[in-house]
Amino acid sequence: MMKSVILSVCFTAAAASAASLTGNWLIAIPNGDGTVQRTYLNLKQQDGRITGTIRWTLHLFTIDRSSGGPGGFTISGGMPILGTERRKTYRGKLAGNELQLKEILATGPGPTLIARRVPAGEGALPPRIPPPPLRPVRWNGLARTPPMGWNSWNKFANRVDDATVRQIADAMARNGMREAGYVYVTIDDTWAGERDARGEIHPNRKFPDMKALADYVHSRGLKLGIYSSPGPVTCEGYEGSYGHEQQDANTYAAWGIDFLKYDWCGAFMIYKDSEMQAVYQKMGEALLASGRPIVYSICQYGVGEVWKWGADAGGNLWRTGGDIRDTWESMSRIGFSQYPLAPFARPGHWNDPDMLEIGNGGMTDTEYRTHMSLWSMLAAPLIAGNDVRNMTPSIREIVLNREVIAIDQDPAGRQGKRAWQSGMREVWTRELAGGDTALAVFNRAPQDARVTFRWADAGLVNPPSRIRDVWRHTDGKAAGPEYSADVPGHGVVMLRVR
């Protein structure tokens, strides 16, 4: 009898040990392109409490809320990202040697996920590589006017592939975009595959031959852009350039790449914000050393006043804020906040308020004209983010307005500034080469308004001798010291005056 009791106790203890959640668990989800998105749950179960971390791509969430045990548990971890807290929450149970999990999303529980035990240490952050000492990177001589082109992310996100990029290039070559100056066709995140034994990066199955794709884009009179991160992984968890900067720059050059968007996303768990300049400088130098002219786009959301050091890091353009969305609120908030940055824009180096949302359907044509006008007054890069294969006539007219584009591409490279404001009505001016002035009358209110201002308030000593409305393509003359315009709600009247 005593022996039976002892065996029962031993069995119960063994079962309890086997049922522990403690360990390193991997959720591996195929991306459908030959790569895998990995999430690691490093858990420790003790006294009815579960602690540890959740590493999703390169986001490391510290578990600070938990309940339950192997038969049913909930864990939640948070981390600060760009000043706000993001959380990962899972609900699950131990089933044999697996965890059956559901991520708790804002819309409710997600699909069932399976996590399996992996060796301790797998999925840990790589060793830190110290950034180089600061030194100015020589200008590459590119982007003398703000770059113009197209980027895949706003419309296609992770659905971009080789066939889509070829079709976009075909469309841009025949619909007038190429002739208007839109020449860069840029593949954003999710193109990368794995590194080989020599450390060289290869594209995933969506892009079977990047060199052939570059040749195709070049044959259409356009240029090809690509995306990476200074971290080990990109925003979407694909391979980044960490520790392979020169190797990747050389690979891009060999493929025939003409533009690199370099996104901080994957680097913030390794480097401090104060180290950004040195980290971006590393790729800036690598691109120069590759021997191919490659426009360098710094994407780190305006952190650390990048406009003050982006050029020294080798950047031709630098993002000045967070990601744009296809809404009036997002576009206007980003665009109208740019006026203090004017002193930092000049030929070869540009403030970048993010890509254009024109044609994606979230705003009216009136609001899209304001979008195009404001970006042109800001001397901002004009990077289309819509499906240019099937633009409506009105969207095509906005994107291809040569007179507005000429203001954006003015060779003097002076960014416009707000000159006059009365409530939700604003007048912005931009000095152009040859003595002309671009002048945009904005009505930020939703209701139509008649806007009246004095030419002197807009910085013009005398009334202009010539007034050209660049949206209506009509000429006029000043009738006195004041000017009045009927401006639709959320709309603009844009002038070129002399």
N, C-alpha and C positions, 0 to 999 in steps of 0.2 A: 504494500500500500504506500509506504513511504517512498519507494522507488518511483512509483507512478506519479506522485506529486512532484518529485524533483524533475522528472522528464517533462511534465506539463509546464512547469515554470521556465525551464530552459527553452522549450519550444516557443513560449510566449515572448520571451526576451529576444530570441532570434528573429521572430516575425516582426517585432517592433522595430528592430534595427533595420531589417530589410525594407520596411515600409517607410523609412525616413525620407523626407524630401531633400535632405542635405546632399549637395553635389552640384556639379556643373552640367547644365542641360542645354541642348541645342535644338532650336526650331529652325529647320531648313526648308525654305519655300522656293521651288523653282520659279524663275522669272519668265520661263518660256523661250529664252534665247540662249540657253546653254549655261547661264550663270544662276547662282543661288543667292537669295537674300537670307542672311543668317542673324538670328537673335539668340543671345546667350542669357540664360537665367542661372546666376551663381547664387545658390540658396543655402541657408543654414537654418535648420529647424531646432529650436531649443525652448523648452518650457512653454509650449503652446504658442510660441512666437516665431515668425519667419522673417529673417533678415537677409541682406545680401544686395545684389545689383542686377539690373536688367540692362544688357547692352544690345541696343538695336542700331544697326549700321555702326556709326561711331558715337551715338548718343548713349551716355552712361547714366542710367536712372538709379538712384539709391532707394531701396525699398524702405519706406517709412510707415507703411500701413499694412497690416496683415490680420487675417483671422482664419480659424480652422486648422486642419491638419491634412494628412494624406488622403483621408476619405472625402475631403471637400474643403477647399481653401480659396482665399482671395488674397492677392498681393498687389500692391500699388507703389510705384516709385516716381519721384519727381526730380526735375532738374531745371535750372534757369537757362533759357535760350533767348538771347537778344532782349533781356529785361523782363521777360514773362516766364511763368512756370509752365512747363509741359509735363504731362504725366503719362505713364504706361500702366495699365491695370489689367490683370488677368484673373480669371476664375477657373478652377480646375480641380482635378483629382489624380491620385496615383493609381494607375492600372497596370499591374505587373511591373515591367521595367520601363514603362513610359508614363509621361504626364499627358493627360488629355486636357487641353486648355481652350478657352475662348477669350479673346481680347475684348474688353469692355470698351466700346466706342461711344461717341456722343449719340449715335443712332441706335445703340443697343448692342447685344453680344454679336461678335463676329463669328465666322465659321470655326468649326473644331480644328484645332492645331495639335500636332503631336510633337512632343519634346523627348529626346533621348539623351541618356547620360553620355558625356564625353570626358576625356581626361582633364584633370585640373590644369588650369593655365591656358587651355585652348580658348581663343577668342579674346585674350587679354590685349590691352593696348600695346603696340610695338614700342621698343626702346626709343626714348626721345633723342632726336638729332638736333644738337644746338644750332640755332640760326647763325648765319655769317655776320661778321662786323658790318655795320652800315657803311655804304659808299654809294655815290650816285651812279646810276646806270646810264650809259650813253643813249641819247635818243636814237631810235632806229630810222628816223627820217620819214616815217609813215603817218597816215591819218592827218594830213595837212588841213583837211576839212573833216567834219564829223563823219565817221563811217556810216554807210547806208547798206542795208541788206535785209536779211530775213533770219529768224531763229525759230527752231522747232518747238520750243517748250510751251508757249502760251496756248497753242492749238492742239499739239499732238502729244506733249509730255512723253511718257515712256512708250508710246505707240510708234514713235518715229522709226523708220527703217530705210534701207538702201533704195527701195523702189519709190518711196515717198519723196526722198531727197531728189532723186532724178526727175520726178514729175514736177516738183517745185521749181527746179532749175529750168526745165522746159518751159513752164508757164512764165517765169520771169524773163526768159529770153524772147517770148513772143507777145507779152501783154504790155510792153512799154516800160516795165520796171527797170530792166537793165539800162536802157537808154536814159532813163531819168536819174540813174546813179545808184540804184540798189544792186550791189554787186556781190556782197558777202552772203553765202548760203551756209548757215551755221547749224551743226548738229549739237544739240544740248545733251544733257545727261542721258545715260542708259545705253551708250554705244559700246562701252569697254567690255572686253572679255577677261581672260586670265593672262598672267605673265608666264613666259616659258622659262626653261632652266637657266637661261642667260639673263633673265629679268626683263626681257623685252615685252612690251604690251602688245596684245593682239585684240582686234575687235571681236565682238560676239557674233552669234549666228545671224543677227539682223543685218550685219554689214560684212559680207563675205570677203570683200577685197577693197580696202579703203583707198589704196593707190588707184585702182581702176575707177572708183567713184570720183576721186579728185580729178582724174583725167577727163571724165565725162563732164563734170561741172565746168572745168576749164574750157572744154570744147564748145560750151555754150556762151563763152565770153564772160564767165562769172568766176568767183573765187570761193574756196571751201573753208569753212571754219569748224572748229572742234571744241570740246569742253573737257576740263579736268579740275582737279582740286589739289591744293598743297598738302592735304591730309592723306592717310592711307586709303580712305574710301571717299566717294562723292556723296552728295546729299541723298541720293537714292541707294547708296550702299554698293556702288560699283567701284572698280579699282581706281584709286587716285594715283598721284605722282610722287607721294612721299618717299624720299630716298632715291628717286629715279628721275629727278628733274632733267638733268642733261641727257640721259638716255631717252626720255620721252620727247624732249625737244628735237633731238636728232631723228627720232622715228617720225615725228610730225613733218619735219623737213623732207625726209625721204618719201613720205606719202604725197607731198605736195600741198600741205596745209598752209593756209594764208592768214588765219585768224584763230586766236586761242582765247576762250572765255575761261577764267581761272577762279573757281568758286571756293570761298573760305570754308564752307560747310563742314568738310571732313577734318579740318585742322584745329578746331577750337578746343578739343579735348586734350591736345598735346601742347599747343602754344598759347601764350597769353595775348590779349589784344595788343599790348604794347610791343609785341614782337612781329606784328603783321608786316611792317615795312621790310624788315630783313628777310622774312619768309617769301614775300612777293618779289623782292630783289633777286632772290636765288633763281627763280624761273625767268625773270627779266634778263639776267645775264646768260642763262642757258639758251634762250631764244636767239640772242645776238650771236652766241658762239655756234649755233646750228648752221649758220651761213645762209639761211633763207629769210627773206623779209616776211615776218609774221606779226600782224597787229596784235597787241597785247591788251586784253580787256580784264581789268581787275574787278572782281565781283565779291565785295565783302560788306555790302549794305550800308556804306557810309560810316562804319565804325571808326573811331580814332581819327576823325577829320582827315580822311584819306585824300581829300582834295589838296591838302598841304604837302603830302609826300608821295602821291601816286606817280608823278612824273619822275621823281628821283628813283623810284623802284622799277622804272622802265615802262610804266603804263602809258598807253595811248588814250585810254578812257577808264573811268572808275565809277562804279555805282555809288550814288549819293544817298540811298535810302533802301527801305525794304522792298519786297516784291510788289509790283503793280498788279491790280486786279481789274477786270473789265467792268468797272462801275464809275459813275461820275464822282462819287465820294473819294475813291482811291486815286483816280487820275488827277483830280483837281487838288486834293490835299498834297500829293507828291509834287505836282508841277508848280503850283503857286508858292511853294515853300523854297524854291531854288534860288530866289533872287540874291541872298547874301553870298552865293558862291561865284558870282560873276568874275571876280578878280582872278580866279584860278583857271579859267578856260582860256586856251590860246591854241594856235595851230600846232597840231601834233599831240595835244593833251586836252581831254574834254570831260566835263561833268556829265554823268550818265544817269538820268532819272529813271531808267529802265526801258524795256521794249514797248513798242506801240501795241495797243489793243484794238486798233481800228479794224472794223469788220468782223469782230468776234461776237457781236450781237447783244452785248450788255449795255450799250449806250445808243442814243439816237444819232442820226447823221449830223445834227447840229452840234452835239457834244463831241463827236469825232472830229469835226472841223476845228473845234476849240483845242482838242488834243493835238492835232497836227500843227496848229498855229502856235500853241504854247511851246511845244518841243522845238519848233523852228526858231522862235524868239530866244530860246535858251541855248541855241547852237548845240543842241543835243544830238547824239547819234540817232538816226532814223532806222530802227530795226523792226521791220514788220513782223507781227506775230500771228497773222491770220492765215487762212487757207487761200493762198493767192491763185489757186487753180480755178476758183469759181467765185470771184468777186462780183458783186452787183455793180451796175454802172455808176451808182452814186458813191460807193466805196472806192471804186477805181478812180473816179474823179478826185476824191480827197487825197488818196495816196500818191497820185501822179500829177498833182498840181505843180507845174514847173515853176510858177512864180513864187509859191510858198517854199518849195525846195531850194530855190535860188537864195532865199533869205537864210535858210538853215545852212547852206553851203557857202555863204559869203566868205571870200578868202581872207578878209581881215580877222576873222575868228573872234570877234568881240561878243560876249554873251549879253543878252538883253537884260534890262532892269525895269522894275516897276517905277514909273515916274509920277503917277497920280492915282489917288484912290478916294472914293467917296462911297462909304458903305460897301455894297457888294459889286460896285462898279470900279474897274481898274483900267489904267492905260499903261502899257509897257512900251518901251522904246529900245531900239537896237541900232547902233551906229554901223553903217555899212561902208565897204570900200567904195571909193569914188564920190563920197559926199552925201549919198542918199541916207535916209533914216527909215527903218521899218518901225511901224507903229501899230500896236494891236489894242483894240478897245474891247475889253472883256465884260460881260454881264454874268456874274457868278450866281445871281438869283434865279429862281425857277420861272419867274414871270418876265415877260418882255419889258424892255425899258428904253426910254430915250436918254442917251448919255450925251451930256454937253460939257465940254472942257475948253480951256484956253490953250492955244498952241504954246504959249510961254510956259504953262504948267507942265507941258510934255517936254520941255527943254529946248524948244525951237524959238529963237529970238524973234524971227519974222515969220509970218504965215507962209507956208510953202507955195512955190510957183506951180508945182505939179503934184497931183494926188492920184495915185493909182490904187484902186481896190483890187487886191490880188485874188479874191474869191469870185467877185463878179466880173473881173477882167474889164473894168471900165475906168476911164480917166475923168478927172474933175479938177477944179481949182478952188482955192480957199476963198470964202466970201467975207472974210474979216478975221478978227483976232480970236474968234471962237469956232469950234467945230461941233456939230451935233450928228449923232448916228442913232438910228433905230436898231437895237441889238436884241435878238431873241433871247429868251431865258436859256441860261447855260451856253450862250452863244458868243460869237466874236465878229467884229469887223476888223479886217486886217488891211493896212495901207502901206504903200511904199511912197514916201514923199521926198521932194527935193526943194 
